[in-house]
Amino acid sequence: MAPVPLDGGVPLFGALGARLELEPITVRRSPYATHIDYRVVK
């Protein structure tokens, strides 16, 4: 998902033809990565 918020790359959900509204529901951090789970709102 990083390419979309950071304004580069190809949108992962571009083939859907609509913008998705995502709500973060959990965030897990480790020394090597951050994992974020999202819920589709719209």
HULIN-V17490 format. One record per backbone hydrogen bond with DSSP energy under -1.0 kcal/mol. NH is the residue of the N-H (numbers start at 1). CO is the residue of the C=O. If there is no record, write none. Layout:
NH;CO / NH;CO
This chain:
4;1 / 5;1 / 6;2 / 7;4 / 8;3 / 14;11 / 16;13 / 17;14 / 23;39 / 25;37 / 26;37 / 28;35 / 30;33 / 35;28 / 37;26 / 39;23 / 41;21 / 42;21
